[in-house]
Amino acid sequence: MLEQVKERLESFGYVLKEGDEAILLFSSHKVENTIKNDCHTDMVPDGLRNIAVDMIVGEFLTAKKTFSPDSMAGLDLDYAVKQIQEGDTNMVFATGEGTWTPEQRLNHFLDYLLTHGRSEFSCYRCIKW
C-alpha cells in the first residue's frame, strides 16, 4: 500500500524528501490501526484500500503542514483537485478568483482526504464480542 501512497502524493505534485519515509510509515500504521479498530478486523479489507491510501496521504500531509510547512512548497492543489463528485455529494475546491485562501483550500483538501469514505467502514464492520 505504501507504493500507492507514494504515487498518490506524486500525483498531487509532492516530491518525497529525505526523512519522509518515517512519517509515511507512522501515518500508514495510524490509518491501518484506525480502520482495523473501527471495523474490528485483523487487516484492512480490500474494499477499503483506496480510502486507506487517501487517509494515509491526509495524515502525512497534515503532519508535514504542522511540523514542516516549508517542505510542502511543491504541493499543487490546482493540479491535485478542483472538483470531486461522487453520487449526490459534490465538493468544489475554490480556484482562481475564489474566496478561499490557499491555506483554507489546503485545510479543506486535507479534511476530504482524512474523512471521505469513512461511511464505507460499516460495510466491513464485524461484530465484536
SETI-466953 format. One record per residue (C-alpha): residue number from 1; x, y, z. Coordinates in steps of 0.05 Angstrom, whole numbers, m for minus. Layout:
SETI-466953
<rec n="NUM" u="X" v="Y" w="Z"/>
...
END
This chain:
SETI-466953
<rec n="1" u="0" v="0" w="0"/>
<rec n="2" u="59" v="46" w="12"/>
<rec n="3" u="76" v="49" w="m62"/>
<rec n="4" u="4" v="71" w="m77"/>
<rec n="5" u="12" v="126" w="m25"/>
<rec n="6" u="76" v="150" w="m57"/>
<rec n="7" u="44" v="150" w="m126"/>
<rec n="8" u="m16" v="189" w="m98"/>
<rec n="9" u="30" v="241" w="m67"/>
<rec n="10" u="67" v="248" w="m132"/>
<rec n="11" u="1" v="258" w="m169"/>
<rec n="12" u="m10" v="319" w="m125"/>
<rec n="13" u="58" v="347" w="m143"/>
<rec n="14" u="92" v="328" w="m77"/>
<rec n="15" u="163" v="301" w="m84"/>
<rec n="16" u="185" v="257" w="m26"/>
<rec n="17" u="244" v="284" w="12"/>
<rec n="18" u="295" v="254" w="59"/>
<rec n="19" u="262" v="237" w="125"/>
<rec n="20" u="192" v="229" w="95"/>
<rec n="21" u="195" v="153" w="98"/>
<rec n="22" u="188" v="153" w="174"/>
<rec n="23" u="128" v="199" w="172"/>
<rec n="24" u="97" v="157" w="118"/>
<rec n="25" u="106" v="93" w="158"/>
<rec n="26" u="76" v="125" w="221"/>
<rec n="27" u="17" v="153" w="181"/>
<rec n="28" u="6" v="85" w="149"/>
<rec n="29" u="6" v="48" w="215"/>
<rec n="30" u="m40" v="100" w="246"/>
<rec n="31" u="m92" v="95" w="190"/>
<rec n="32" u="m88" v="19" w="187"/>
<rec n="33" u="m99" v="14" w="262"/>
<rec n="34" u="m158" v="63" w="257"/>
<rec n="35" u="m191" v="22" w="203"/>
<rec n="36" u="m177" v="m45" w="238"/>
<rec n="37" u="m203" v="m19" w="304"/>
<rec n="38" u="m265" v="12" w="273"/>
<rec n="39" u="m282" v="m50" w="233"/>
<rec n="40" u="m260" v="m99" w="287"/>
<rec n="41" u="m216" v="m137" w="237"/>
<rec n="42" u="m144" v="m161" w="236"/>
<rec n="43" u="m128" v="m129" w="169"/>
<rec n="44" u="m152" v="m73" w="125"/>
<rec n="45" u="m206" v="m101" w="79"/>
<rec n="46" u="m190" v="m98" w="5"/>
<rec n="47" u="m251" v="m54" w="m8"/>
<rec n="48" u="m223" v="0" w="38"/>
<rec n="49" u="m153" v="2" w="8"/>
<rec n="50" u="m164" v="64" w="m35"/>
<rec n="51" u="m196" v="100" w="23"/>
<rec n="52" u="m137" v="80" w="67"/>
<rec n="53" u="m88" v="108" w="15"/>
<rec n="54" u="m123" v="175" w="16"/>
<rec n="55" u="m126" v="175" w="92"/>
<rec n="56" u="m52" v="160" w="96"/>
<rec n="57" u="m37" v="217" w="47"/>
<rec n="58" u="m81" v="262" w="90"/>
<rec n="59" u="m45" v="242" w="154"/>
<rec n="60" u="23" v="251" w="121"/>
<rec n="61" u="7" v="320" w="93"/>
<rec n="62" u="m25" v="342" w="159"/>
<rec n="63" u="40" v="323" w="195"/>
<rec n="64" u="81" v="360" w="143"/>
<rec n="65" u="36" v="421" w="148"/>
<rec n="66" u="42" v="421" w="224"/>
<rec n="67" u="116" v="407" w="233"/>
<rec n="68" u="149" v="428" w="168"/>
<rec n="69" u="103" v="474" w="127"/>
<rec n="70" u="161" v="499" w="84"/>
<rec n="71" u="172" v="429" w="57"/>
<rec n="72" u="103" v="429" w="24"/>
<rec n="73" u="123" v="481" w="m28"/>
<rec n="74" u="116" v="432" w="m85"/>
<rec n="75" u="44" v="413" w="m69"/>
<rec n="76" u="m1" v="437" w="m125"/>
<rec n="77" u="m74" v="439" w="m104"/>
<rec n="78" u="m95" v="465" w="m172"/>
<rec n="79" u="m64" v="403" w="m202"/>
<rec n="80" u="m89" v="358" w="m147"/>
<rec n="81" u="m163" v="371" w="m150"/>
<rec n="82" u="m214" v="424" w="m169"/>
<rec n="83" u="m279" v="386" w="m161"/>
<rec n="84" u="m299" v="317" w="m135"/>
<rec n="85" u="m367" v="288" w="m146"/>
<rec n="86" u="m390" v="221" w="m121"/>
<rec n="87" u="m464" v="204" w="m122"/>
<rec n="88" u="m502" v="263" w="m96"/>
<rec n="89" u="m442" v="291" w="m59"/>
<rec n="90" u="m403" v="347" w="m93"/>
<rec n="91" u="m341" v="382" w="m66"/>
<rec n="92" u="m310" v="441" w="m102"/>
<rec n="93" u="m243" v="469" w="m82"/>
<rec n="94" u="m244" v="543" w="m99"/>
<rec n="95" u="m193" v="563" w="m152"/>
<rec n="96" u="m170" v="627" w="m185"/>
<rec n="97" u="m214" v="684" w="m163"/>
<rec n="98" u="m248" v="641" w="m110"/>
<rec n="99" u="m258" v="666" w="m40"/>
<rec n="100" u="m215" v="613" w="m6"/>
<rec n="101" u="m144" v="628" w="14"/>
<rec n="102" u="m91" v="576" w="m4"/>
<rec n="103" u="m89" v="553" w="69"/>
<rec n="104" u="m165" v="544" w="70"/>
<rec n="105" u="m161" v="504" w="6"/>
<rec n="106" u="m107" v="460" w="37"/>
<rec n="107" u="m147" v="450" w="101"/>
<rec n="108" u="m210" v="430" w="62"/>
<rec n="109" u="m169" v="384" w="18"/>
<rec n="110" u="m137" v="351" w="79"/>
<rec n="111" u="m205" v="344" w="112"/>
<rec n="112" u="m231" v="310" w="49"/>
<rec n="113" u="m172" v="261" w="48"/>
<rec n="114" u="m180" v="244" w="121"/>
<rec n="115" u="m255" v="235" w="123"/>
<rec n="116" u="m282" v="216" w="54"/>
<rec n="117" u="m303" v="144" w="52"/>
<rec n="118" u="m309" v="132" w="127"/>
<rec n="119" u="m382" v="115" w="117"/>
<rec n="120" u="m359" v="54" w="79"/>
<rec n="121" u="m327" v="25" w="141"/>
<rec n="122" u="m394" v="m1" w="163"/>
<rec n="123" u="m397" v="m48" w="103"/>
<rec n="124" u="m336" v="m85" w="131"/>
<rec n="125" u="m351" v="m79" w="206"/>
<rec n="126" u="m351" v="m144" w="244"/>
<rec n="127" u="m388" v="m155" w="309"/>
<rec n="128" u="m341" v="m154" w="369"/>
<rec n="129" u="m357" v="m199" w="427"/>
END
